[in-house]
Amino acid sequence: MKNKKSRSGIRKTNRNIIRVIYFFSFLFFGMIGYMVYFIGWGSDDLMGNAYNPRMEVFNERFVRGAIISSDGQVLARTIVSDTRKNSDGTENPEGAYTETREYPYGKTFAQAVGYSTKGKTGIESLANFYLMESNSNPVIQVVNEITETKSQGDNVITTLDSELQKIAYEALEDHNGAVIAVDPKTGEVLAMASKPSFDPNTIVEDWDSIVNDESAGAPLLNRCTQGLYAPGSTFKIVMALEYMREHPNDYQNFTFNCDGEYRDVSNSDYVVHCYSGEVHGAEDLHTAFAYSCNSAFAKIGTMVNRTKLAETAEQLLFNQELPIAIASSKSRFNVTEDSGTWTMMQTAIGQGETMMSPLHEVILASAIANRGVLAEPKLLKQVQSSDGKIIKVFEDSETRQLMTENEASVLASFMRSVVSDGTASKLRDAGYAAAGKTGSAEVSKNGETITNAWFTGFAPYDDPEIAVCVVVEEGETGGRTAVPIARKVFDYWLTEKN
Amino acid sequence: MINLYITATKYIQLLLIALYTYCNFRFLSIPDQDDANPLCDWQLRIILLVHFLMNLTVFLKTGEVSALIFYVLQLIFFILYTYFSVRLYRNINRLLLNNTVFLLAYGLITLERLDMGKAIKQFVIVIGAAAVTLVIPYIIDKVWDLKRWRYHFAAFGILMQGIVFVIGATSYGAKMSISIGGFTFQASEVVKITFVLATAGMLSQAESFRDIVITSLVAGAHMLILVMCKDLGSALIFFVAYLVVLFIATNRVFYLMLGNIGMCLAAVFSYFSFSHVRTRVFAWIDPWADIDNKGYQITQSLFAIGTGGFAGLGLYQGLPNKIPIVEKDFIISAISEEMGAVTAICITLVCLGCFMQMMVIGTYMEDSFYKYVSVGLAIEYIVQVFLTIGGAIKFIPSTGVTLPFVSYGGSSLVSAFIVFAIIQALYIIQGNEDEADERAAYDNVSGGAYDGPEYIESGYAEDGYDGAGYEDYGFDDADYDEPDHDADYDADYDDADYEDYDEPGNMRGKGASGSYRNERIRAEDLGL
C-alpha cells in the first residue's frame, strides 16, 4: 500500500496484474470455446424451430430440397416451372418462376412427411433447416448468384421405406387407425401410416373442408404419435412386468383357475369377464398372458403394489414426452396409492383411464425385442446436397434401458407364446417366428360400444429386425383385425423385400 | 449481383478482421512501440478498407445517396481523429487508438444496417465524445492531480447513484437512468469511472488496515445503492473491479477469496430477492420452456448466431431486428448473424487485447494510484465485455449491459471514450517522463566520459536516484528481444526479471524511472 512500496512489493504487484490477465484470458477462451461449440455442434437442432423466423429468408435464395425415402423414392420435392409466369399463371417473361411442392405418394405419407405450405408439420418441419440450406457445388452457387437464380437446397434421406409404408397404409383398408414399424436395434422408423389421410398436394385448396368437417375424422392428426387409445390387453405387458418385479423368484408359481370371470372377494359387484366369455381353466402367468385372460390379470391388478406400479409406468415413459422429434402426445397413466379395487381391475386389463399412443406401444415392443434397451425412434438418416454429396449423417439413436435384460427376455418369451399358442394365431404359420400381444379395447363412441383392435410385437423372435404396432379403430378383436395387418408388414420386411 | 458482392465481401471481411486481430496480438508482443508503428498503420488501413466495403454494401442495398455521404463523414472523422490523436500526443498508445476506431467502425456499420437513424444519432455523439475526450490526457497531465479529489469522487458517485435511486426511471426491472430536460443518461456509466478514481486514490494513500476498511465501506456503499436500484449488472462490474484493485494494492489473496465468497452469497441473495434476476436465470437455464416470454430474447439471439454460423449470412441477409433491443445488449448477436461468428470472436479477442494492453500499462505505472486506476478501469471494461457477449450466447445469464464503443447508447459511448482517454493519459504521462529521463541519461552519457554500466548508476545518483545499479533492474535485453513475448508473459515478467526492481521514491518525481520500456531504449542507445 501507499506510494512507497517496497521493491519486492512492486514486483509482486506487477506479477499479480499478470495473473489477473491470465485469469480473464482463460475466462474468455472458455467463452469463445463455448461459442465455437454452440455454432459447430449445438445449434443444428434449433434452427428449424418454428420460432426461428430466419428460415423464411432462405426461401428467397434456395429451392426447398427433396425428402427421400430410405429406398431412394422421392416423398416430397419442389418443382420449379420452366418459364416465368405471372401470379395468375399466365406466361410472362418478366414474371417469376413458380414453385410447387409435389408429394408423389399423396395420402400414403401425408402425416409422416407432413406439409410445408400451411405451416410445417412432420418431416417437413423436422428437416426444415436442412432442406433450406444448400451445399451444392460452390461454383454453381456463385453462378446462380450472378444470374439471380435460386440454388437447389439439400435433400434429406429419411428412415421410412416407401414399399413398407405403402403396404402398411393399404393394409388398413377402409378402417381408421395407425401402423408404425421401427427397427428395434437402430430406432429407425420404417413406416408410419395413419388413416384417415389427406392429400398434401392439395392441402391449400382442401384446408377448410379438412379442418371443418367433423365426419372426416381428423385426417391431419398423425395417429401413430398423437392418437391416444385405451391399450386394452396390450397393457398386460406392463402388468406382467410389474408382477415379475414384485415376485422376482416365484412369479412362475402364479396360478389361477379361470372360469370365465373374476369376482372381487370383498365386493361381488366388481366383475371382470374374459373376452366373449371364454373359459381358460388352470393357468400360470405365462399361459394367462398367452390367452390374454382378463380374469387372471384382473386378479393380478388387485395384488400389485399401486405405488410400485406407478413407478414402473413412469419408467416405461407413461406421462412423459416420448423420445421422438415430431409432434407426439404423452401417454396417460393414473394409478395412485388411493386407487380403488375396481380401478385396479380395469387398469390391469387396459380398460381404465390409461391411454397410449401406437408410438408408445412400439417403443415398448422394440425395447423388449432389444434386450430391454430402447433405441430412441428416429426419422432422419442423412442430408445430401443436390449433387449427391453426403453433408451430414445423423448419429445413432440415443439408447436407454427401460427394463433389465432378463425381464425383457421373459416378456419376449410370453409374447412368443401369444403367437405360438395364444390369441395371435394368424401369425402362427408365418415363415418366421413372430412375438407380440393382441388387444381388443372396448370403448364407447357416440353411446355405442366399439372395439379398437391392437397388435404390438416384433419378429423374428431370435434376432428381431422389426417391431410393429397396429391399431384399428372399430375393428373386431386384435387377433382378427390387427394381427393380419401386422403380418403383411412382417411378411414384406422379412421375406418379400430381399 | 448485389448478393454476389455481399457474399464476396463477407469472406474478404472475415479475412481482414482475422488479420487485424492477429496484428492486435502481434503488437502486444513488440516491446518498443516505435517498432510497432508500421503494424498500427496497417491495422488502420484494414479498418478503413472493411469500413469502405461494408458501407458500399449499405449503399448498394439502400440505394440512398445519404448513406454515401454518411460514409464519407465517418471516413473523415476516423482519419482526423487518428491524425489529431497521434499529432497531439506523440506517445499515445496506438493499439488502444486503433481498437477504438475498429470497434466504432463495426458498431456504426451494424447500426446503419439495423436502423440508419440510430446510426446517425450515435455518430453525432461519437464526434462530441471524441473531441471532448481528446483533451483529457492534457488536462490530467497539466492540471489535475486526480488523487487529491478522491473523496470528492466518492461523494459524487454515491450522490449520483443515490439520485438515480430516488428519481430514476425503471427499465427492464432496474432503475438505471435519469432524465434531465428530455435528455436521459445512465448514471452508472459515469459513476463507474469516479468509483475507480475514488477507490484507487484511497487505496494508494492507505496506511493501515483501517484505511482499507474505510475504502471498502465506500465501495460497499456504491454497490448497495446499485443493488437497491436493482442494477445488478453494474453492481457486479463494480464489485469485481474493486476486488481486483484491492488484491493488486495489498497483494493478498485472502481478500480475493473473501470477496469471492461474498459474491457467491450476494448471487444467492439476489436470486431469491429479485424476481427479474430469477427471470434471467430461468431464461438462461432453459429458454425453450417459455419461449414466448422470458426466453424470447435469448432464443432469438441464439437463432441469429446459430443461423449465421461461422461465416455469417452476409449484410442484409439475416433478420437481426427480430431480437428485442438488439442494438444495445445483443449487438454482438446481430454482428454474428450477418458478419459471422468469426467476426464476433475476433471482436471479442480485440476487446481482450484492449484489456491486456490496459493491464500492461498498469504494470508500467510507477505511481501506485495510476497503477490501480488502470487496473480498475481495465477490469470494469473486460467484465462488461464478458457480461454482454457471454449473455448473448447464453454462456452466462443475460445482465443487460452494453458492449463499449459498439452498442448503441450515448452514456455507454461517452463512458467508454473517457475510460480509454484516462488510460491513454496515464500511458502518455509515463511515456513523456520516460523520455525526459532518457534525455537526461543520454545527456549525462554524452557529456561525461562514458564508463560502462557503472556510469549509469552514478547518473541515476545524480538525478536523485539512490537505488541499486542498472543491472539490478534485471531487464535483460534478451528478454525483450523475444518477438513472441505475448505468448508467455511469465517469461518476461517473472521473478527473475523483476529481481531487485527498486522503488525510486516518489515515482512521479522527475528524474526517477523504472519503466522497463525506458530501460530497453536506453540500453540500445548506449550500445550496451
Interface residues (C-beta under 8 A of the other chain):
Chain A: M1 K2 N3 K4 K5 S6 R7 G9 I10 R11 K12 T13 N14 R15 N16 I17 I18 V20 I21 Y22 F24 S25 L27 F28 M31 I32 Y34 M35 V36 F38 I39 G40 G42 S43 D44 L46 M47 N49 Y51 N52 P53 R54 V57 R61 V142 E145 I146 E148
Chain B: M1 N3 L4 T7 L203 S204 Q205 A206 E207 D211 I212 V244 F247 I248 A249 T250 N251 W288 I291 T299 Q300 L302 F303 A304 I305 G306 T307 G309 F310 L313 Q317 G318 L319 K322 E337 A341 A344 I345 T348 L349 L352 F355 M356 M359 V360 G362 T363 D367 S368 F369 K371 V375 I379 I382 F386 I389 G390 I393 K394 F395 Y489 D490 Y493 D494 D495 Y498 E499 D500 Y501 D502 E503 G505 N506 M507 G514
